[in-house]
Amino acid sequence: MRAVRRLGRTPAELGNTTGVSGSPDILELDDGGFAVIGVDVTDEIGRTPLGDARCAPNERIVRIPRNTLIAAREDIPEV
């Protein structure tokens, strides 16, 4: 599995990085799936953040800034 493109603008363009540490991002994968780079908030929000939303032991809940998702909107495929 590998990343094939970024959705939205770079973290630097959005002002979401110092250029030294990690940066929030949304990536499209070569299998058609997506990956999100963000801050792990699993312990803070809990493994059942909503009644019908659960985080499995092999999953993590990550936080990305609002502007990261909004900037990716036009790059998200319809189907």
The first five atom37 places (N, CA, C, CB, O) and aatype in JSON, in Angstrom:
{
  "aatype": [12, 1, 0, 19, 1, 1, 10, 7, 1, 16, 14, 0, 6, 10, 7, 2, 16, 16, 7, 19, 15, 7, 15, 14, 3, 9, 10, 6, 10, 3, 3, 7, 7, 13, 0, 19, 9, 7, 19, 3, 19, 16, 3, 6, 9, 7, 1, 16, 14, 10, 7, 3, 0, 1, 4, 0, 14, 2, 6, 1, 9, 19, 1, 9, 14, 1, 2, 16, 10, 9, 0, 0, 1, 6, 3, 9, 14, 6, 19],
  "atom_mask": [
    [1, 1, 1, 1, 1],
    [1, 1, 1, 1, 1],
    [1, 1, 1, 1, 1],
    [1, 1, 1, 1, 1],
    [1, 1, 1, 1, 1],
    [1, 1, 1, 1, 1],
    [1, 1, 1, 1, 1],
    [1, 1, 1, 0, 1],
    [1, 1, 1, 1, 1],
    [1, 1, 1, 1, 1],
    [1, 1, 1, 1, 1],
    [1, 1, 1, 1, 1],
    [1, 1, 1, 1, 1],
    [1, 1, 1, 1, 1],
    [1, 1, 1, 0, 1],
    [1, 1, 1, 1, 1],
    [1, 1, 1, 1, 1],
    [1, 1, 1, 1, 1],
    [1, 1, 1, 0, 1],
    [1, 1, 1, 1, 1],
    [1, 1, 1, 1, 1],
    [1, 1, 1, 0, 1],
    [1, 1, 1, 1, 1],
    [1, 1, 1, 1, 1],
    [1, 1, 1, 1, 1],
    [1, 1, 1, 1, 1],
    [1, 1, 1, 1, 1],
    [1, 1, 1, 1, 1],
    [1, 1, 1, 1, 1],
    [1, 1, 1, 1, 1],
    [1, 1, 1, 1, 1],
    [1, 1, 1, 0, 1],
    [1, 1, 1, 0, 1],
    [1, 1, 1, 1, 1],
    [1, 1, 1, 1, 1],
    [1, 1, 1, 1, 1],
    [1, 1, 1, 1, 1],
    [1, 1, 1, 0, 1],
    [1, 1, 1, 1, 1],
    [1, 1, 1, 1, 1],
    [1, 1, 1, 1, 1],
    [1, 1, 1, 1, 1],
    [1, 1, 1, 1, 1],
    [1, 1, 1, 1, 1],
    [1, 1, 1, 1, 1],
    [1, 1, 1, 0, 1],
    [1, 1, 1, 1, 1],
    [1, 1, 1, 1, 1],
    [1, 1, 1, 1, 1],
    [1, 1, 1, 1, 1],
    [1, 1, 1, 0, 1],
    [1, 1, 1, 1, 1],
    [1, 1, 1, 1, 1],
    [1, 1, 1, 1, 1],
    [1, 1, 1, 1, 1],
    [1, 1, 1, 1, 1],
    [1, 1, 1, 1, 1],
    [1, 1, 1, 1, 1],
    [1, 1, 1, 1, 1],
    [1, 1, 1, 1, 1],
    [1, 1, 1, 1, 1],
    [1, 1, 1, 1, 1],
    [1, 1, 1, 1, 1],
    [1, 1, 1, 1, 1],
    [1, 1, 1, 1, 1],
    [1, 1, 1, 1, 1],
    [1, 1, 1, 1, 1],
    [1, 1, 1, 1, 1],
    [1, 1, 1, 1, 1],
    [1, 1, 1, 1, 1],
    [1, 1, 1, 1, 1],
    [1, 1, 1, 1, 1],
    [1, 1, 1, 1, 1],
    [1, 1, 1, 1, 1],
    [1, 1, 1, 1, 1],
    [1, 1, 1, 1, 1],
    [1, 1, 1, 1, 1],
    [1, 1, 1, 1, 1],
    [1, 1, 1, 1, 1]
  ],
  "atom_positions": [
    [[0.85, -1.17, 0.0], [0.0, 0.0, 0.0], [0.9, 1.23, 0.0], [-0.97, 0.0, 1.23], [1.93, 1.28, 0.66]],
    [[0.46, 2.23, -0.76], [1.21, 3.49, -0.78], [0.27, 4.65, -1.08], [2.34, 3.44, -1.82], [-0.79, 4.46, -1.66]],
    [[0.68, 5.83, -0.68], [-0.08, 7.05, -0.95], [0.18, 7.47, -2.39], [0.3, 8.19, 0.04], [1.32, 7.42, -2.86]],
    [[-0.88, 7.89, -3.08], [-0.73, 8.31, -4.47], [-0.96, 9.8, -4.67], [-1.68, 7.53, -5.35], [-0.48, 10.38, -5.63]],
    [[-1.72, 10.43, -3.74], [-1.9, 11.88, -3.86], [-2.48, 12.45, -2.56], [-2.82, 12.23, -5.05], [-3.06, 11.73, -1.74]],
    [[-2.32, 13.74, -2.42], [-2.88, 14.48, -1.29], [-4.24, 15.02, -1.72], [-1.94, 15.64, -0.84], [-4.42, 15.41, -2.87]],
    [[-5.17, 15.05, -0.8], [-6.46, 15.71, -1.03], [-6.38, 17.07, -0.39], [-7.66, 14.87, -0.47], [-6.04, 17.19, 0.79]],
    [[-6.69, 18.09, -1.15], [-6.64, 19.46, -0.61], [-5.27, 20.07, -0.79], [0.0, 0.0, 0.0], [-4.47, 19.64, -1.62]],
    [[-5.01, 21.09, 0.02], [-3.75, 21.82, -0.06], [-2.76, 21.29, 0.96], [-3.98, 23.32, 0.15], [-3.13, 20.56, 1.88]],
    [[-1.5, 21.65, 0.79], [-0.48, 21.18, 1.71], [-0.69, 21.79, 3.11], [0.92, 21.54, 1.17], [-1.27, 22.86, 3.23]],
    [[-0.22, 21.1, 4.14], [-0.31, 21.66, 5.48], [0.35, 23.04, 5.58], [0.32, 20.72, 6.48], [-0.13, 23.9, 6.32]],
    [[1.44, 23.25, 4.86], [2.11, 24.56, 4.88], [1.2, 25.65, 4.29], [3.43, 24.49, 4.1], [1.13, 26.75, 4.83]],
    [[0.52, 25.34, 3.2], [-0.4, 26.31, 2.59], [-1.54, 26.68, 3.53], [-0.96, 25.75, 1.28], [-2.03, 27.81, 3.51]],
    [[-1.96, 25.72, 4.36], [-3.07, 25.95, 5.28], [-2.62, 26.54, 6.62], [-3.81, 24.67, 5.52], [-3.45, 26.89, 7.46]],
    [[-1.3, 26.64, 6.82], [-0.77, 27.16, 8.08], [-0.89, 26.16, 9.22], [0.0, 0.0, 0.0], [-0.97, 26.55, 10.38]],
    [[-0.9, 24.86, 8.89], [-1.08, 23.81, 9.9], [0.21, 23.08, 10.26], [-2.07, 22.81, 9.42], [0.15, 21.98, 10.81]],
    [[1.35, 23.67, 9.98], [2.61, 23.01, 10.3], [3.7, 24.03, 10.57], [3.02, 22.07, 9.17], [3.65, 25.16, 10.08]],
    [[4.66, 23.62, 11.35], [5.83, 24.46, 11.58], [6.96, 24.05, 10.64], [6.3, 24.36, 13.05], [7.99, 24.72, 10.57]],
    [[6.77, 22.94, 9.92], [7.81, 22.44, 9.04], [8.82, 21.58, 9.78], [0.0, 0.0, 0.0], [9.75, 21.05, 9.16]],
    [[8.67, 21.44, 11.09], [9.61, 20.67, 11.9], [9.0, 19.35, 12.34], [10.04, 21.48, 13.12], [9.68, 18.32, 12.34]],
    [[7.73, 19.38, 12.71], [7.08, 18.17, 13.19], [6.08, 17.67, 12.16], [6.38, 18.43, 14.55], [6.06, 18.14, 11.02]],
    [[5.25, 16.72, 12.57], [4.24, 16.19, 11.67], [3.23, 17.24, 11.25], [0.0, 0.0, 0.0], [3.17, 18.33, 11.82]],
    [[2.45, 16.9, 10.25], [1.48, 17.83, 9.71], [0.2, 17.08, 9.39], [2.03, 18.54, 8.45], [0.26, 15.98, 8.83]],
    [[-0.97, 17.64, 9.72], [-2.23, 16.97, 9.39], [-2.41, 16.92, 7.87], [-3.43, 17.69, 10.05], [-2.11, 17.88, 7.16]],
    [[-2.91, 15.77, 7.39], [-3.04, 15.6, 5.95], [-4.07, 14.52, 5.65], [-1.69, 15.24, 5.32], [-4.38, 13.7, 6.51]],
    [[-4.62, 14.53, 4.44], [-5.52, 13.5, 3.95], [-4.92, 12.96, 2.66], [-6.99, 14.04, 3.74], [-4.64, 13.73, 1.73]],
    [[-4.72, 11.66, 2.59], [-4.05, 11.03, 1.46], [-4.94, 10.0, 0.8], [-2.74, 10.39, 1.91], [-5.68, 9.28, 1.48]],
    [[-4.88, 9.91, -0.52], [-5.55, 8.83, -1.23], [-4.54, 7.71, -1.42], [-6.14, 9.31, -2.61], [-3.38, 7.96, -1.75]],
    [[-4.98, 6.47, -1.22], [-4.1, 5.31, -1.32], [-4.29, 4.61, -2.66], [-4.36, 4.34, -0.17], [-5.31, 4.77, -3.32]],
    [[-3.28, 3.82, -3.04], [-3.34, 3.14, -4.33], [-4.43, 2.08, -4.41], [-2.02, 2.51, -4.62], [-4.74, 1.62, -5.51]],
    [[-5.02, 1.69, -3.29], [-6.13, 0.73, -3.32], [-7.49, 1.42, -3.36], [-6.05, -0.19, -2.11], [-8.53, 0.76, -3.3]],
    [[-7.48, 2.77, -3.47], [-8.72, 3.54, -3.51], [-9.19, 4.02, -2.15], [0.0, 0.0, 0.0], [-10.13, 4.82, -2.06]],
    [[-8.55, 3.55, -1.1], [-8.89, 3.99, 0.25], [-8.22, 5.32, 0.57], [0.0, 0.0, 0.0], [-7.53, 5.9, -0.27]],
    [[-8.44, 5.79, 1.79], [-7.87, 7.06, 2.23], [-7.19, 6.88, 3.57], [-8.96, 8.15, 2.32], [-7.57, 6.02, 4.36]],
    [[-6.19, 7.7, 3.82], [-5.49, 7.71, 5.1], [-5.47, 9.14, 5.61], [-4.04, 7.13, 4.97], [-5.39, 10.09, 4.83]],
    [[-5.54, 9.28, 6.93], [-5.53, 10.59, 7.55], [-4.35, 10.67, 8.51], [-6.88, 10.87, 8.3], [-4.14, 9.77, 9.32]],
    [[-3.59, 11.75, 8.41], [-2.51, 12.03, 9.36], [-3.04, 13.09, 10.31], [-1.18, 12.5, 8.65], [-3.42, 14.18, 9.88]],
    [[-3.07, 12.78, 11.58], [-3.58, 13.72, 12.57], [-3.1, 13.36, 13.96], [0.0, 0.0, 0.0], [-2.31, 12.43, 14.13]],
    [[-3.57, 14.09, 14.92], [-3.21, 13.86, 16.31], [-4.1, 12.76, 16.88], [-3.34, 15.17, 17.14], [-5.32, 12.82, 16.75]],
    [[-3.49, 11.76, 17.5], [-4.23, 10.66, 18.11], [-5.0, 11.17, 19.32], [-3.28, 9.5, 18.52], [-4.4, 11.6, 20.31]],
    [[-6.33, 11.14, 19.24], [-7.18, 11.59, 20.35], [-8.02, 10.44, 20.91], [-8.1, 12.73, 19.89], [-9.02, 10.67, 21.6]],
    [[-7.62, 9.2, 20.61], [-8.38, 8.03, 21.02], [-8.59, 8.0, 22.53], [-7.67, 6.77, 20.57], [-9.71, 7.79, 22.99]],
    [[-7.54, 8.19, 23.3], [-7.67, 8.13, 24.75], [-8.53, 9.27, 25.28], [-6.29, 8.17, 25.41], [-9.28, 9.09, 26.24]],
    [[-8.43, 10.43, 24.66], [-9.17, 11.6, 25.12], [-10.67, 11.49, 24.83], [-8.62, 12.85, 24.46], [-11.49, 11.84, 25.67]],
    [[-11.02, 11.01, 23.64], [-12.43, 10.96, 23.23], [-13.08, 9.63, 23.6], [-12.55, 11.2, 21.73], [-14.31, 9.54, 23.68]],
    [[-12.27, 8.59, 23.81], [-12.79, 7.28, 24.17], [-13.02, 6.4, 22.96], [0.0, 0.0, 0.0], [-13.12, 6.9, 21.83]],
    [[-13.11, 5.12, 23.17], [-13.27, 4.16, 22.07], [-14.7, 4.05, 21.56], [-12.8, 2.8, 22.51], [-14.95, 3.39, 20.55]],
    [[-15.64, 4.69, 22.24], [-17.03, 4.75, 21.78], [-17.49, 6.2, 21.87], [-17.97, 3.8, 22.65], [-18.23, 6.57, 22.77]],
    [[-17.04, 7.03, 20.91], [-17.35, 8.46, 20.98], [-18.83, 8.78, 20.77], [-16.53, 9.2, 19.96], [-19.32, 9.8, 21.25]],
    [[-19.54, 7.92, 20.05], [-20.98, 8.05, 19.83], [-21.58, 6.65, 20.01], [-21.31, 8.64, 18.4], [-20.87, 5.65, 19.93]],
    [[-22.85, 6.59, 20.26], [-23.5, 5.3, 20.49], [-23.29, 4.29, 19.37], [0.0, 0.0, 0.0], [-23.22, 3.08, 19.63]],
    [[-23.2, 4.77, 18.14], [-23.03, 3.85, 17.01], [-21.67, 4.02, 16.32], [-24.14, 4.06, 16.01], [-21.5, 3.61, 15.17]],
    [[-20.72, 4.61, 17.01], [-19.36, 4.76, 16.48], [-18.38, 4.16, 17.48], [-19.01, 6.28, 16.21], [-18.29, 4.6, 18.62]],
    [[-17.67, 3.13, 17.03], [-16.74, 2.43, 17.92], [-15.37, 2.32, 17.26], [-17.28, 1.03, 18.27], [-15.25, 2.19, 16.05]],
    [[-14.36, 2.38, 18.07], [-12.97, 2.3, 17.62], [-12.4, 0.95, 18.05], [-12.12, 3.48, 18.19], [-12.26, 0.69, 19.25]],
    [[-12.08, 0.1, 17.09], [-11.53, -1.23, 17.37], [-10.11, -1.12, 17.94], [-11.53, -2.09, 16.1], [-9.47, -0.08, 17.79]],
    [[-9.63, -2.17, 18.59], [-8.27, -2.13, 19.16], [-7.18, -1.82, 18.14], [-7.97, -3.45, 19.81], [-6.14, -1.26, 18.51]],
    [[-7.39, -2.17, 16.87], [-6.37, -1.89, 15.86], [-6.6, -0.56, 15.14], [-6.34, -3.03, 14.83], [-5.95, -0.28, 14.13]],
    [[-7.52, 0.27, 15.65], [-7.82, 1.57, 15.05], [-7.48, 2.7, 16.02], [-9.29, 1.65, 14.65], [-7.33, 2.48, 17.22]],
    [[-7.35, 3.9, 15.48], [-7.13, 5.1, 16.28], [-8.05, 6.19, 15.77], [-5.63, 5.55, 16.22], [-8.35, 6.25, 14.57]],
    [[-8.5, 7.05, 16.65], [-9.27, 8.23, 16.28], [-8.29, 9.39, 16.22], [-10.45, 8.52, 17.3], [-7.58, 9.66, 17.19]],
    [[-8.24, 10.06, 15.07], [-7.31, 11.16, 14.92], [-8.06, 12.45, 14.66], [-6.32, 10.88, 13.79], [-9.14, 12.46, 14.07]],
    [[-7.47, 13.54, 15.11], [-8.05, 14.87, 14.93], [-7.27, 15.59, 13.84], [-8.03, 15.69, 16.26], [-6.04, 15.59, 13.83]],
    [[-8.02, 16.21, 12.92], [-7.41, 17.08, 11.93], [-8.1, 18.43, 12.02], [-7.51, 16.48, 10.48], [-9.27, 18.5, 12.4]],
    [[-7.41, 19.5, 11.68], [-8.06, 20.82, 11.7], [-9.2, 20.88, 10.69], [-7.04, 21.93, 11.4], [-9.17, 20.21, 9.65]],
    [[-10.19, 21.66, 11.0], [-11.35, 21.84, 10.12], [-10.91, 22.26, 8.72], [-12.3, 22.88, 10.7], [-11.46, 21.77, 7.73]],
    [[-9.93, 23.18, 8.62], [-9.53, 23.67, 7.3], [-8.89, 22.58, 6.44], [-8.56, 24.84, 7.46], [-8.9, 22.69, 5.22]],
    [[-8.33, 21.54, 7.06], [-7.75, 20.44, 6.3], [-8.84, 19.68, 5.55], [-6.98, 19.48, 7.23], [-8.69, 19.39, 4.36]],
    [[-9.94, 19.36, 6.23], [-11.04, 18.64, 5.58], [-11.75, 19.52, 4.55], [-12.03, 18.14, 6.63], [-12.09, 19.05, 3.47]],
    [[-11.99, 20.76, 4.89], [-12.69, 21.67, 3.96], [-11.86, 21.86, 2.69], [-12.97, 23.05, 4.64], [-12.41, 21.91, 1.6]],
    [[-10.54, 21.97, 2.83], [-9.67, 22.16, 1.66], [-9.66, 20.91, 0.78], [-8.25, 22.5, 2.1], [-9.38, 21.01, -0.42]],
    [[-9.96, 19.73, 1.35], [-9.96, 18.49, 0.58], [-11.28, 18.25, -0.14], [-9.66, 17.32, 1.48], [-11.35, 17.38, -1.01]],
    [[-12.3, 18.98, 0.21], [-13.66, 18.73, -0.31], [-13.7, 18.58, -1.83], [-14.58, 19.85, 0.12], [-14.32, 17.64, -2.34]],
    [[-13.08, 19.48, -2.56], [-13.16, 19.43, -4.02], [-12.36, 18.27, -4.61], [-12.66, 20.73, -4.61], [-12.57, 17.91, -5.77]],
    [[-11.45, 17.68, -3.85], [-10.65, 16.55, -4.34], [-11.27, 15.2, -3.99], [-9.25, 16.63, -3.77], [-10.78, 14.17, -4.44]],
    [[-12.33, 15.18, -3.2], [-12.97, 13.92, -2.81], [-13.88, 13.46, -3.94], [-13.76, 14.08, -1.48], [-14.78, 14.2, -4.35]],
    [[-13.65, 12.24, -4.45], [-14.44, 11.75, -5.57], [-15.92, 11.58, -5.19], [-13.87, 10.43, -6.07], [-16.25, 11.31, -4.04]],
    [[-16.8, 11.73, -6.16], [-18.24, 11.53, -5.96], [-18.56, 10.06, -5.74], [-19.03, 12.06, -7.16], [-19.45, 9.73, -4.96]],
    [[-17.85, 9.17, -6.43], [-18.08, 7.72, -6.29], [-16.8, 6.99, -6.02], [-18.74, 7.16, -7.55], [-16.81, 5.76, -5.88]]
  ]
}
